[in-house]
Amino acid sequence: MLLAVDAGNTDTVFGIWQNEQWTHIFRIRSLPDESPNFFESKLRLHFLEADLALDKVTVTVLSSVVPPLTPTLRLMLTNLFGEPPVVVGPDVYPDLKVEIDHPHEIGSDLVANAVAAFTKYNRNAVVVDFGTALTFTTVSAEGKILGVAIAPGLKTAVKALFSNTAQLPEVPLQLPESAIGKNTTHAIQAGILLGYESLVRGMITRIRRELDGDCIALATGGLSSIIDTLHGEFVEVNRSLTLDGLRIIGEKVSQKKSG
């Protein structure tokens, strides 16, 4: 059994891989000020409720884009499972099939996305991650990470709008039928969601053009299913793609250590 941990800016996702599938996925708020004991108690409770045995976990792998949280989760995993986790970062990148020009600048979650896309398709690919940030990670058919583009994520954009405009209400993230808003809620949905639809479609088109048209697109992230009109752009919409990449990295690094 493998445990993959993806610590993002909003949530930390814990995925259990067994029997060739993700059987359980848990989410805990990413709270950098909390202690290892806080996360351990939460994780123990999830394992108990799912009837999972801690001693069945043989590999743990950690990705974190929240630097203050990284040592907390590393210590928690080490104490709970008896071995330090594989921490995705510059130290393990030489063991991977992907090539990274600036290993200290790219987020480990984006590296995991690139690893998953390259391992599965072996083609030029752009991974669009709909998270706190909206990211576009492009990897070549040879496994080289060509670069990244970053924009505010959907919820980040919504939060920024509401925090700076006193009279606008919070609205559900639902795709409207028309770009012409008939009321305040519709107007916000049209501006943000249809605006993001155009942003994503335009970025994918531009990236493909820069690669002479030879580039597939994949979508991941918690909000990847909201703008369903984009799904025709993607060969795959997979909310667990980052976890897939972490699993591949964790298995590869662990095999090298044991070998």
C-alpha positions, 0 to 999 in steps of 0.5 A, a space after each residue: 500500500 502506498 500513501 501519497 500526500 499532496 500539500 497544496 495552498 488550500 488543502 492537503 490531499 492524502 491518497 491510498 493506492 492499493 490494488 492498482 487504484 486509488 481506493 481512498 482519498 482524504 482532505 485535511 486543511 493545509 494549516 502551517 501553524 498546526 503541529 505534527 500531532 494535529 495531522 497525525 490525529 486527523 490521519 489516524 481517524 481517516 484510517 480508522 473510519 476507512 478500516 485501513 491498517 497503518 502497518 500496511 503502508 510500505 511507501 509514503 511520498 510527499 509533495 508540498 508547495 507550502 514550505 512551512 508545512 513541509 517539515 511538519 508533514 515529513 515528521 508526522 509521516 516518519 513518526 507514524 510509519 517508521 520511515 521518512 517519506 520520499 519528498 518530491 524536490 530537487 534531491 530526487 529529480 535526477 532519478 526521474 525520467 523528466 528533465 528540469 532546467 530550474 529545479 528549485 523554482 518549479 512546484 513539486 506538484 507541477 513536476 508530479 503532473 508532468 511525470 504522470 503525463 509523460 509516463 502515460 502518453 510519451 507525447 508533447 503535453 500540457 497539464 492544466 491544473 485547476 487549483 488555488 492557482 491555474 497552472 499550465 505545465 508543458 512537457 515534451 515527448 522526450 520528457 523535458 519540462 518546457 515551462 509553466 504558465 500561472 494565473 489566479 485560480 477560479 476561487 482565488 479570482 472570486 475571492 479577490 473580487 468579493 474582498 474588493 467590492 463591497 456590494 457584490 455577493 458570493 455566487 456558486 461556481 456554475 457555468 451560465 448559459 449566456 455571456 450576457 448577464 441578466 442579474 448580478 449573480 449571472 453577471 459574475 458567473 459569466 465574467 469569471 467562468 466564461 472568462 476562464 473558459 476563454 483563458 484556458 482555451 486560448 492558452 492551450 491554443 497558443 501552446 499548441 501553436 508554439 509546438 507546431 500543433 503537436 500537443 495534447 492537453 490534460 486537466 486535473 485539480 479540484 475544479 477541473 470538472 466545473 467548466 465542462 465546455 472545455 472537456 473537448 480540449 482534453 484527452 483526459 480530465 483526471 482529478 487524481 493526476 497529481 497523485 498518479 505522478 506522486 505514486 510513480 515518483 514514490 515507487 521509482 525512488 523507493 525501488 532505487 533505494 531498496 535496489 
